[in-house]
Amino acid sequence: MKSGVSSFQTDGTIMIRHGVVILVALLWFSTAEASQCSINGLPLVKNISEFPLHNYGRSGLSHTTIAGSVLHGMKEIEVWLQTFAPGCRTPIHRHSCEEVFIVLKGQGTLYLAPSSHSKYPGNPQEFHIFPNSTFHIPVNDVHQIWNTGEHEDLQALVVISRPPVKVFMYDDWSMPHTAAKLKFPYYWDEKCYQTTTRKDEL
């Protein structure tokens, strides 16, 4: 009888320990995930080389949000660092915010449709972009950035207004604006976006 009780107590203790381990693991995972979206405890001065880089399913892209609305609580602007491998490009898209690019290295082409306020973008203008060049994208002008170089990455610092960004994507330059597909929250905001804390900008 005593051995049966002892066996039961031992089994029960093992089950409790397993339960505690699982609970601790779940709590750690949820805390770690939440900390990636928390603006509390972030240092004032940060090392960009320590920021996480992701391609969000787009081959050749490397993106990091240096200072963002969803990730860091920014109210008026958002800053990204983006790197495009040779041949990599953004979708044809537009957004209801201003956007400024500062090219740090590499070369490429900016395609911009300044007539975006007609029924469809139309044929875009082409602009060569290069190291130390800078350009801005007017609100709702359809555009695309393309690393048209063969050997070097294109890297740019990007600043947008009115975050978080809402992106309307086009299949081609003749696609009507009414058919453009809205992507919101955008890929790098999906994990931490809270519907209760964001306002509609479009």
C-alpha positions as a printed Julia matrix, in Angstrom:
202×3 Matrix{Float64}:
   0.0    0.0     0.0
   2.78   2.38    0.94
   4.62   1.62   -2.25
   1.44   2.42   -4.22
   1.08   5.78   -2.48
   4.75   6.49   -3.02
   4.43   5.61   -6.69
   1.38   7.86   -7.02
   3.16  10.74   -5.3
   6.22  10.28   -7.53
   4.11  10.21  -10.69
   2.11  13.21   -9.49
   5.29  15.14   -8.72
   6.66  14.38  -12.18
   3.4   15.52  -13.81
   3.41  18.75  -11.8
   7.03  19.44  -12.75
   6.25  18.84  -16.42
   3.29  21.18  -16.12
   5.41  23.88  -14.52
   8.07  23.55  -17.24
   5.43  23.87  -19.98
   3.84  26.87  -18.25
   7.19  28.62  -17.83
   8.02  27.97  -21.48
   4.68  29.41  -22.62
   5.1   32.47  -20.4
   8.64  33.03  -21.68
   7.51  32.72  -25.3
   4.61  35.14  -24.87
   6.81  37.63  -22.99
   9.56  37.42  -25.61
   7.05  37.96  -28.41
   5.4   40.86  -26.58
   8.78  42.5   -25.89
   9.43  42.73  -29.63
   6.34  44.93  -29.9
   6.87  46.94  -26.72
   8.16  50.52  -26.79
   9.12  50.34  -23.11
  12.79  50.13  -22.19
  14.19  51.02  -25.61
  17.51  52.89  -25.31
  17.73  56.4   -26.7
  20.86  55.57  -28.72
  20.72  52.33  -30.68
  23.14  50.44  -32.94
  21.6   49.89  -36.37
  23.8   46.84  -36.97
  22.0   45.12  -34.08
  18.54  45.65  -35.58
  16.79  42.55  -36.97
  16.64  42.24  -40.76
  13.79  40.51  -42.62
  12.74  40.01  -46.23
   9.05  39.33  -45.46
   8.84  36.71  -48.17
  10.34  38.96  -50.85
  13.54  37.49  -52.22
  16.38  40.0   -52.38
  14.87  42.48  -49.9
  16.33  43.31  -46.51
  14.2   45.62  -44.33
  14.54  47.0   -40.84
  12.34  49.59  -39.17
  14.7   51.97  -37.39
  11.95  54.08  -35.83
   8.34  53.11  -36.44
   4.78  53.86  -35.47
   3.68  50.34  -34.63
   7.03  49.13  -33.27
   8.25  52.22  -31.44
   5.28  54.54  -30.98
   6.35  57.21  -33.5
   3.52  59.64  -34.24
   4.51  61.74  -37.27
   7.27  59.96  -39.2
   8.77  56.51  -39.68
  12.32  55.58  -40.72
  13.41  52.4   -42.54
  16.65  50.97  -43.82
  16.12  48.91  -46.95
  18.54  46.94  -49.11
  17.65  45.56  -52.55
  19.78  42.86  -54.15
  20.49  43.16  -57.9
  17.23  42.69  -59.79
  15.09  43.18  -56.67
  12.27  45.7   -56.83
   9.32  47.0   -54.87
   5.78  46.36  -56.05
   4.16  49.04  -58.2
   2.35  50.9   -55.44
   1.16  54.11  -53.86
   0.38  55.37  -50.35
  -1.28  58.41  -48.78
   1.91  59.74  -47.23
   5.04  61.54  -48.29
   8.17  59.45  -48.72
  11.82  60.47  -48.9
  14.7   58.26  -50.04
  18.4   58.79  -49.39
  20.49  56.36  -51.43
  23.44  55.14  -49.38
  24.97  52.78  -51.91
  24.26  51.11  -55.23
  22.33  52.29  -58.27
  18.9   51.71  -59.66
  15.84  53.21  -61.25
  12.89  55.09  -59.82
   9.7   54.67  -61.84
   7.2   57.41  -61.02
   3.77  58.12  -62.47
   3.06  61.78  -61.67
  -0.3   61.5   -63.45
  -1.5   59.08  -60.78
  -4.57  61.18  -60.12
  -6.19  60.07  -63.37
  -8.02  56.73  -63.58
  -4.82  54.67  -63.74
  -1.07  55.36  -63.33
  -0.07  55.35  -67.0
   3.48  55.18  -68.32
   5.93  56.11  -65.56
   8.86  58.49  -65.83
  12.26  56.91  -65.22
  14.93  58.44  -62.98
  18.43  57.12  -62.39
  19.27  56.88  -58.67
  22.83  56.57  -57.31
  24.86  56.94  -54.08
  24.16  60.22  -52.25
  21.13  60.91  -54.42
  17.85  61.73  -52.75
  14.27  62.01  -53.97
  10.77  62.27  -52.6
   7.53  60.59  -53.6
   4.46  62.86  -53.55
   1.32  61.66  -51.79
  -0.51  58.94  -53.76
   1.83  59.03  -56.76
   2.31  55.47  -58.03
   5.95  54.41  -58.06
   8.43  51.56  -58.02
  12.07  51.26  -56.96
  14.2   48.79  -58.86
  17.81  47.76  -58.41
  18.7   47.65  -62.07
  22.39  47.08  -61.33
  24.01  43.71  -61.92
  26.55  43.38  -59.12
  25.87  45.72  -56.17
  23.11  46.0   -53.61
  20.99  49.14  -53.6
  20.6   50.48  -50.06
  18.48  53.45  -48.98
  17.32  55.21  -45.88
  13.57  55.82  -46.2
  11.42  58.29  -44.28
   7.63  58.33  -44.5
   5.02  60.62  -42.97
   1.67  59.69  -41.42
   2.58  56.19  -40.25
   1.69  53.36  -40.19
   1.88  53.03  -43.96
  -1.07  51.79  -46.01
  -0.02  50.45  -49.39
  -2.13  50.07  -52.54
  -0.46  47.63  -54.95
  -0.86  47.37  -58.73
  -0.32  44.47  -61.11
   0.89  46.85  -63.82
   0.89  50.54  -64.78
  -2.44  50.3   -66.62
  -4.36  48.87  -63.65
  -7.19  51.23  -62.54
  -6.74  52.84  -59.13
 -10.06  51.35  -58.07
  -8.66  47.84  -58.65
  -5.44  48.35  -56.65
  -5.12  45.97  -53.71
  -4.84  47.45  -50.23
  -2.21  45.91  -47.95
  -2.72  47.06  -44.36
  -1.14  46.55  -41.98
   1.93  46.24  -44.17
   4.19  43.21  -43.85
   6.57  44.63  -41.23
   3.69  45.95  -39.1
   1.53  42.81  -39.09
   2.96  41.16  -35.99
   2.59  44.12  -33.63
  -0.33  46.0   -35.14
  -3.25  46.69  -32.79
  -6.54  47.59  -34.45
  -7.7   49.5   -31.39
  -4.78  51.94  -31.44
  -4.56  52.92  -35.1
  -6.57  55.46  -37.05
  -7.62  55.32  -40.68
  -5.53  57.53  -42.95
  -7.07  56.73  -46.34
